[in-house]
Structure formats: C-alpha cells, structure tokens
Amino acid sequence: MQAIVAFVLSILVCSFLEYWIHRIMHLWPWFGGTLTDHYLHHQRNNASGMLREFKNYSILVPVVSAPFFFVSQAMGLSMLAGTTAYAIFAAYAHQLQHENPITCFWQPMPVHYVHHRYNQWHHNYGIALDWWDRIFGTYQFTEWRADDRLPQPEQAPWQLKFW
C-alpha cells in the first residue's frame, strides 16, 4: 500500500512542479525571458525530440524521489519509479502537443499546444496535464480546431520525433 501511495504522490508532485516551473518561466523574465532557452522555445514553437525532453524533465527524478528513501526503501523506489514514469509521460506529452496535438486524447483541449498557438503567456501552463491550471485559475478554454494546428502529416500518437 505504501508503494502505491508513493507512486501516486510522485505523479502529483511532479505535475505540480512542472506547472509551477513553467509558470515561473513566464512570470520572471530572467528565468524564462528573452535571453533564455524557454523564450526561444516559444519563438520557434517546437520541441527538441522526446529523448531531449526526457533529459530535461528527468532533472526532477532525484530531487523528488531522494528524500523518500529516508522514509523507507519501498517508498523511495516507488517515488523513483513514479517520477521516472512522469518524466517519460511529460516528455511524450510535450513532444506530442508540438507535433500532433489532436491526438492528445487525455485532455479535452491540448493546453500546451493552445498556450503556444494562441500566445497565452499568462494561461495554460500545464504541459502533460491541465489539473493545476484549473486549480490555480490559469486554465483558459480556447476554441481550437484540428485544421488550425501546425502543418504536419497525419500520424499516430506514437509516431514522434525521438531525437
């Protein structure tokens, strides 16, 4: 039971950190402004490939999971598994929303795609999930159409740029 709780907790913690780190990048110019990679990411409106995205998200893995090894080995390992799983999911979701947002089936509106496409600098900070946008009042529903997405060939949700 402790392992399941730790795994779920890791998903909540990682999604919370993802939301706030992205939001801070928009709130403080020195953290995500015109001189940073994040600003260039908005200018180019593309993702780096799933493996590079995973490298970026995996920074959270030891930060989130390490303290739980002091509670118990089972909890630490479950947090490690959960944070790694979330890093993979976040990398996938980020890449998918840049390449093929219509296939982002777990969200009624692909928030990260809409955040970029409609230049929503103050809304929709979630990348993989929209929970925290809804909780903190930054979710902004936007009408978007499938034909309004970036030009790309039709592809399945697993057909992504990996590097």
Residue pairs with C-beta under 8 A, 6 or more apart in sequence:
2 72
2 74
2 75
2 78
3 74
3 75
3 77
3 78
4 78
5 78
6 68
6 74
6 75
6 76
6 78
6 79
6 82
7 78
7 79
7 81
7 82
7 85
8 82
9 79
9 82
10 64
10 65
10 78
10 79
10 81
10 82
10 83
10 85
10 86
11 82
11 85
11 86
13 64
13 83
14 60
14 64
14 82
14 83
14 86
14 87
14 90
15 86
15 126
15 128
15 129
15 131
15 132
16 132
17 60
17 64
18 57
18 60
18 90
18 126
18 127
18 128
19 125
19 126
19 127
19 131
19 132
19 133
19 136
20 132
22 125
22 126
22 127
23 125
23 138
24 31
24 32
25 31
25 32
25 36
25 38
26 32
26 121
26 122
26 125
31 38
32 38
32 39
33 39
41 47
42 116
45 98
45 116
45 117
45 150
46 98
47 53
47 94
47 95
47 97
47 98
47 99
47 161
48 56
49 95
49 161
49 162
49 163
50 91
50 92
50 95
50 160
50 161
50 162
50 163
51 91
51 162
51 163
52 163
53 90
53 91
53 94
53 95
54 87
54 88
54 91
56 91
57 86
57 87
57 90
57 91
57 94
58 84
58 87
60 83
60 86
60 87
61 80
61 83
61 84
61 87
64 79
64 83
65 76
65 79
65 80
65 82
65 83
66 76
68 75
68 76
68 78
68 79
69 75
69 76
70 76
86 128
89 128
90 127
90 128
92 128
92 160
93 104
93 112
93 127
93 128
93 129
94 112
94 127
94 128
95 160
95 161
96 103
96 104
96 110
96 157
96 160
97 104
97 110
97 111
97 112
97 113
97 116
97 127
98 112
98 113
98 116
98 150
99 150
99 152
99 155
99 160
99 161
100 149
100 152
100 155
100 157
100 159
100 160
101 110
101 113
101 149
101 150
102 110
102 146
102 149
103 155
103 156
103 157
104 110
104 113
104 157
105 157
107 129
107 130
109 130
109 141
109 142
109 144
110 144
111 124
111 125
111 126
111 127
111 130
111 133
111 139
112 124
112 126
112 127
113 144
113 149
114 120
114 124
114 140
114 142
114 144
115 123
115 124
115 125
117 144
117 148
117 149
117 150
118 142
118 144
120 140
120 142
122 138
123 133
123 138
123 139
123 140
124 130
124 133
124 138
124 139
124 140
124 142
125 132
125 133
125 138
126 132
126 133
126 139
130 139
132 138
133 139
